[in-house]
Amino acid sequence: MSQTTFDLLPPAPEAGGTDPVTRTGFQIGWDHARHALVPPAELLLEGTPVAQGWMAARAVFGHRTLAATRTVRLWLQLRTTAWRQGVGFDEDQVTPHYLAQIHVERCPVLRQPLGGAAGSPLAAVVERLNPQAGYAAGNLAVISQAATDARRGMAVHDLVRRARQAEMLGADVAGLSAAACWRLAALSAWVLPAMAFADAARLPLALLPPNRVRVLNAAQGLQALVTQLFLRPGWSARARAIAAMLPAHSLRHDFNLFVGAMAPRVLEAGSEPATLRTALEDAWCHERVQRRWQHFVLTLGETACEWLLVQAAQAGLAGVRTLTHATEQAVDGWGLPASPSAVAQRPAGTFTAPRPPKNRSATTGARLS
């Protein structure tokens, strides 16, 4: 009886074998078969890395497969998309568990429930917020297909211009209201490590960062943290604690004026978490709130802003556990271009909040990385 041998894994690169791209394709095919799933038909042509991995895993595991949950299917889909497009994918951190953590029921930009077939306007999409970076922890958020289409090819300044145009016209622009345009601009700005401090300080925080998204500039990180102050009872005491950290009386006065501009909107919104969160996001587009904030943070300056952000986060004043890291550490695994402007070596000042405990409000703070 003849016997056929079958290589279950491609040769290791150090042994003169396949390149990383081929090995990644092989592993994608392997993991599909491990979960009793079939890769896209065009990737199963004879001799392709995905087909080799899929057939090898089927020979090894047979019917002894693992359950293919919704997040496992999404994880494999994203890995396949990244591989086909030549985009980096951080397999160490972007796992099915991570994708479950960033899942949301409503599009944060359109504020409508997500659902529907792939490609439909309200279909859920895992979006890379910084298109220069790969599928990496801190760079991913779940939004609608319509929001994804609206930001495609648009830089932050383009989205700001569109928001102002919608405000002037009093009508939607490219299918989005002015408020939705501001939310999309905020969403796109958080993950830009080289964004100028003054530009970030002038951008309304029209959207609180979704779970696990990293905010890479100090001005928006501090915005996210002080907004968190108002989401739970006792916010006035936490605001006083931040004011006490400020080095000058004039800065404390400026910060208190900002708090005074936000407070009426907090009191009007009540204590229901979702309603309060929406009211706080909308408050950032109010002229008085934005004017008070800009005066405070631009007077504070970038270095002091970074210091205050770290001190307030470490003191737990956001009300949820927050993490601070150096910018270089925050974008580790993102695959950003290796240039000084893309990965600046700066003091600690990026902000990310993990998912809050289930008995707490389902909001997250920005994460300083």
N, C-alpha and C positions, 0 to 999 in steps of 0.2 A: 504494500500500500504506500502510495506516495504521500509525502507530508510537506505542507507549505509553511514556511516561516513568515512571520509578520512583525515588523518593527513597530512597537507600541509607542515609541517616542522618537522624534527626530534626533539626530546626533547633536551633542552639545556644541555650542559655538566655539568653545575653547579647543574642541577636538577637530576643528576645521569643518564643522557641519553647517547647519542652517543659520540664517540671520535672525535677529530678534523679531522682525515682522512675520516671518514664516512660523516661528515658534509660537507667536501670539495667535496667529490664525489656527494653528494646530490645537492650542489650548481652548480656543473658543469652540471649535468642533467637539473636542473632548467633553467640555462642560455641558454642551447641548445634549449629548448622548447620556451623560451622567444623570441628567434630569429628565430623560425620556422625551426630549424635544428635538425637532428637526430644523436645522438651519435653513435659510433661504435657498431655494432650489438652485439658483445660479452659482451658489458657493459649494454645491455638492458635485460639481463636475469632477471627473476622474483626475487625480493628481493635484488638486488644489489642497492647500494646507488644512482648510476647514474640513474638507471631505476626509482627508487622512486621519485627522484627530477624531472625527465623528465615528468612522469605521473602527478605529483602534479601540475607542472606549466601548463601543457596542460589543466588540469581541471580548473585552475584559469583564464588563459588568452584566451583560445580558439583560435579564429582567430585574436585576437588583439595583434599581435606580432610586433616586431621591425625588421628593415631591417638588413639583414646579409651581411655587406660589406666584402671586402677582408680581411681587418685587423681584423674584428670581428671573421671571420672564423679562421684566424691564431691564434688569442688570445685564442679561445676555444680549438684549436688543441694543443697549447703549454701547456695550463692548464691541459688538459687531459693527455698528455704525462708526464708532471711533476708528476701528481697524481699517474699514473700507475707505474712510476719508483721510487716513494718515494723521489723525489727531491723537494726542496723548491721552491715556486713561490710567489713573492712579488705582491700581488693583488692590493696593494695601488698605486704602481708606474708603474708596467708593465700593461698598459691598451691598448686598440686598438689605441688610439691617440699616445701613446709612440711608438708602433710598426710602425705606419706610419712615425714617425720622423726618425727612424733608417733604413728605407727602402732605398735601393740603386738599381740602374739599372745594375751596373757592379760589378763583384766579385773583391774586392780590392786586393786579392792575385793573381789571374790569369789574372786580367785586361781584362776580357771577359764579354760580356753581359750575364746576368742571364736569364734563361728561361728553359722551358722543363718540362716534367713530373717529379713527385716526384721520387727521387732516381737516376735520370739521372745526368751525371757529372756537368752540368751547372744549375741544379735546385737550387733555392734559399733556404738557410737553415739559421734559426736563431740559432746561435751558442753561447753556454756558453763558454766564453773565459777562465775563471778559472773553470775547471771541478769540483773543490771542492765546489764551490759556486752554488747557485741556479739560477733560472730565476729571475734576479734582475736588476734594473736600473743601468747602468754602466758596467755590465758584459755581455752584449749582443751585437752581431754584425751580420749583414747579409753577408754571404759568400756563395760560391758554395759548392755543395755536394762533388766535387772532393777535394776542400781545406779542408773540414771537415774530409774526409777520410784520407787525408795526415797527419793531425795533431793528429789523434786518438791515444792515448797511448804514445804520444811523449812529453817529457819535453822540456823546452827551450834549454837546452844544447844538446839534441838530434837533434833538428832542426838546431842549429848552426853547429854541426858536419856534418849534411847532406848538409848544404849550402857550407861549405868548401870543402867537397868531390866533389860536383858538380862543384865548381870552379877549382879544381885540374884536374878533368877529362875533363872539357870543354863540359859536356853533362848533360842531365837531370838525376836526381836521384829520384826514386820512382815517376816518372812522372812530376817532378817539376824542373824548371831551378834553378840555383844558386840564381838569384834575387828573384824568387818566394819563395824560402826557407827562404831567409833573411826577406822577408815581413811576412811570416808565423811566424817566430821567434819573430819579433817585436810585432805582433798581440797577441801572447801568453804571452809575458813578461809584457805588460802594467798593467795587473790586478793581479800581484803577490805582495802583500804588504810586504812580507818578503824577496824579492829579494835583494841581496847584492848591495850596491851602486856601487862598482867597477865593478861588472858584468853588471849592467845596463848602466854604463858609457861607456863600451866598445862595447855595442851592437848597430849596425847601426840603425838609425831610417828610415828603408827602406820603411816604410809605415806610413803616417800620420794617427792619430787616427780617425776612422769614427765618425759620429755624436753620441754624448752622451756617448761614451766609456770613462771610467775613467782611468787615468794613475796614478798608485799608488806609483811611486817612483820618487824622485826629479830629478834624472839625465835625465830620459826620458821625464819628464814633461818640464824641461828646454829645451831639444832638440825640443820638439813639439812647444814650444812657440817661440823660436828663428827661427824655420823654417817658422812659420807664418809671421814673419817679412818680408820675401821676396815675399809674395804672393800678395802684393798690392803696388801701387806707394808710394814713400816716405820711402822705407825700410832703406835707408842709415841714415836718421835722427833718425829713431827708433833704429837702431843699435847703433848709437852714444849715445842715451839716456840710453841704457842698459850698455854700456861701462862706462858711467859717474857714474853709481851706484856702480861699483866695487871699493873695498876699497884700492887697491894697483895699482901702475902704471904698475907693471909687469903683473898683471891679465888683465888690460885693453889692454896691448900689445898683450897678448896671445889671447884675445877675438877678437881683430882686425885682427890678423893673420887668425883666423878661418873664419871671415867674408870675408876676402880676398880670401880664398879658395873657398867659396861658390859663391861669386859674379860673376865670369865668367860664371857659369852654369845658373845663373839667367838671365844674359844679353843674352846668347845664346838662351834661351828658348822663349823669347818674353813675351807678356802680356796675351796671351790666357790662361784663368784660368786652364783648364784641362791639357794643355800641360806643363804649369809652375809647376803645382803640381807634375806631373809625373817626371819632370826633377829634382825637389828638392828631391823627394824620392830616385831617382837613384843616386843623388849626394852623399848621405850618404854612399853609398857603394864604393865611390872613396877613394883610399888610402890616398891622401893628406888631404881631408876633414876630414876623420876619425882620422888621426893622429893629426891634429890641434885641433880637438874637445876634444880628450882624454887628450891631454896635458893641455888644459885649464880647463876642468871640474874636472879632478883628482887633479890638483893643487888647484882649488877652494875649494874642499872638500864638504862633504855632508851637514853640517850645513849651510855653506854659500850658497850652491846651493839652499837649501830649502828657505832661506831668499830671495835670488835674484829672485827666481821663484814667490814668493808671491808678492814682490814689483813690479816686471814687470807686473804681471797679474793685480794688482790693478791699475797700471798706464795706463792700456789699450794698452800696447805696442804690444800685439799680433794682433791687428787690428780687432778682433772679441771679443765679450763679453766672458770672461772666469770666472770660479768659482774656488775658493780654499777652501778646508775644511781640517780638521784634518783627519788622516787616519781612525780612528775609525768611524767617521761619514760617511766617504766615502763608507765603506763596511757595513753600517747598512742595515739589511735586506738581506744580502747575504747568511747567514746561514753557514759561515765559521767555521771550528773547533775552539772551545774556548781554544786556546793555545796562549801563548805570541808570538810565532813565526808566527802564522797565522794572528793575529790582533795586530800589534805592536802599542803601544801608542807613537806616534811621533808628532812633530810639524806639523803645516799646511804644506801640500806639495803635495796634489793630484790635478789633473788638468782635468777639463771637460769643454767643450764648447757646449752650446746649438746650435741648428740649426741657421745658420746666416739668416738675413732678406733676402727676396726673391730677392732684388735688389743688393745683394752682391754675392761674389764668394761662391759656394756651398762647401766650405771646412770648417772643424771644427778644433778647437784647441784641444789639450789634455785637459783633465779636472783634475785639482788638487783636490783630495778629501782627 
